[in-house]
Structure formats: C-alpha cells, structure tokens
Amino acid sequence: MSRTPADGPFFHGTRADLRVGDLLTPGFRSNYRPDVVMNHVYFTALRDGAGLAAELAVELAGGGDPRVYEVEPTGPFEDDPNVTDKKFPGNPTRSYRSSAPLRVVGEVTDWTRLTPGALQLWRDRLSALRSGEIIN
C-alpha cells in the first residue's frame, strides 16, 4: 500500500459514538454490505462526503445519529479503488482507505445534512449497487 499524496484534514462518517483518541480499525462489517468484513478503514478529505457516508451507514447496535469525525491516518493509505477510476476517473471524491488504524482527533458538527428526498435517492442508488463487487 502506498501513500497517496493527499492533504488533510481527513474525515470519517459513521453512526458510532467515538471519543478523541479512539482508533478506527479494519475488521468490521461493511456499512453497506453487512455480509462483507472489511480489510480497510475508509475516509475522505471531503467533510460532506463523510456526512453522506454517515447518513447512509446502517444503524448498528449502540449507534444512532450520523456523526462525522476528523481523523488522522496512523499508517500508509491509498486511493479507494471502489470509487477511484472504477466509477470516477482520478479521485474527485478524495476517498481513501488504509489497513492501518485512523485516530479520531475530534467531532465535526458543521457538515451539510441531506434532505429526506435526497437521502432516499442515495439509498435507492446504493440498493441498486448492492449486488456489485466491493474491492476489499
């Protein structure tokens, strides 16, 4: 895994209640395909992109409201191959993944929430893609 030249800050969207200093690690079920255990932890340099991920994330036991956290990679990371070049040439979503943990450095509260209609459009789109492959 090679480090992509990318500037932070970086963000991770989830429904988990995290604290500063917590580590996000691979090895958990995908928020979008619960039958897949992820080998990487995903993040983005786009605050609202992390917000979208948080809103689309499956509500897990103990998790509730969508949350966005600023995170810092603790090791090398690469472009997310699930969106880079496969779906979008280059990396316009500024999405990345790492097999090393991400450290939570703070919670972000000023991200843009989707309208209920826009959120439903994303859920429908995601549902249609569920049969597709996740590059893990």
C-alpha positions in Angstrom: 0.0 0.0 0.0 1.5 3.3 -1.0 0.7 6.7 0.5 -1.3 8.9 -1.9 -0.1 12.5 -2.0 -3.1 13.9 -0.2 -3.6 16.8 2.1 -5.9 16.7 5.1 -7.8 17.2 7.1 -9.5 13.9 6.7 -13.0 12.8 7.8 -14.8 9.6 8.6 -18.6 9.3 8.7 -20.3 6.7 11.0 -23.1 6.2 13.5 -20.7 5.2 16.2 -20.2 7.4 19.3 -16.5 7.9 19.4 -14.1 9.9 21.5 -10.9 11.8 20.8 -8.0 9.3 20.7 -10.2 6.3 19.7 -8.9 4.2 16.9 -10.9 3.1 13.9 -9.6 -0.2 12.7 -10.4 -2.7 9.8 -12.0 -6.0 10.5 -15.7 -4.9 10.9 -18.7 -5.4 8.7 -19.3 -3.0 5.9 -21.9 -0.4 6.5 -23.2 -1.0 3.0 -22.8 -4.8 2.7 -23.1 -6.4 6.1 -22.1 -9.8 4.7 -18.6 -8.3 3.9 -15.9 -7.9 6.6 -13.7 -5.0 5.6 -9.9 -5.3 5.4 -9.6 -1.5 5.4 -11.0 1.6 7.1 -12.3 4.3 4.7 -12.1 8.1 4.9 -12.3 11.2 2.8 -10.9 14.7 2.6 -14.5 16.0 2.0 -16.4 16.8 5.1 -19.8 16.5 3.4 -18.7 13.2 1.8 -18.1 11.8 5.3 -21.5 13.2 6.2 -23.1 11.3 3.3 -21.4 8.1 4.4 -22.6 8.7 8.0 -26.2 9.2 6.9 -26.1 6.1 4.7 -24.4 3.9 7.3 -26.5 1.1 8.7 -27.7 1.8 12.3 -25.6 -0.6 14.4 -26.3 -1.7 17.9 -25.3 1.2 20.2 -25.1 3.6 17.2 -27.6 6.2 16.5 -27.3 9.6 14.8 -25.0 10.1 11.9 -21.7 11.6 13.0 -18.6 13.0 11.3 -15.2 12.8 12.9 -11.9 14.4 11.9 -9.4 11.6 11.7 -5.7 11.1 11.1 -4.1 8.1 9.4 -1.6 6.2 11.5 0.0 4.5 8.6 0.1 4.4 4.8 -3.1 4.9 2.8 -4.2 4.7 -0.8 -7.0 5.9 -3.1 -10.2 4.0 -2.5 -10.4 1.7 -5.6 -14.1 1.2 -5.2 -14.7 4.8 -6.5 -11.4 5.8 -8.0 -11.1 5.0 -11.7 -13.7 2.3 -11.3 -16.5 4.8 -11.1 -14.9 8.2 -11.2 -11.7 8.9 -13.2 -9.0 10.2 -10.8 -10.2 10.7 -7.3 -12.7 13.6 -7.3 -14.3 12.2 -4.1 -11.0 12.4 -2.4 -11.7 9.0 -0.9 -9.0 6.8 0.7 -8.5 3.6 2.6 -5.9 2.2 4.9 -5.3 -1.1 6.6 -3.7 0.9 9.5 -6.0 2.5 12.1 -7.3 6.0 11.9 -7.1 8.1 15.1 -10.1 10.3 16.0 -9.0 13.9 16.6 -12.4 15.5 17.0 -16.0 15.5 16.1 -17.2 17.8 13.3 -20.7 19.3 13.6 -20.9 21.7 10.7 -21.4 19.3 7.8 -24.3 19.6 5.4 -27.2 17.2 6.1 -29.2 15.8 3.2 -32.9 16.5 2.7 -35.1 13.4 3.3 -35.7 13.2 -0.5 -32.0 13.4 -1.4 -31.2 10.8 1.2 -33.8 8.5 -0.2 -32.3 8.9 -3.7 -28.9 7.9 -2.4 -30.4 4.9 -0.6 -32.2 3.8 -3.7 -28.9 4.2 -5.7 -27.0 2.2 -3.1 -29.6 -0.5 -3.0 -29.3 -0.9 -6.8 -25.5 -1.3 -6.4 -25.6 -3.9 -3.6 -25.0 -6.7 -6.0 -21.8 -5.2 -7.2 -18.4 -6.1 -6.0 -16.6 -4.4 -3.2 -12.8 -4.3 -3.7 -11.7 -5.3 -0.3 
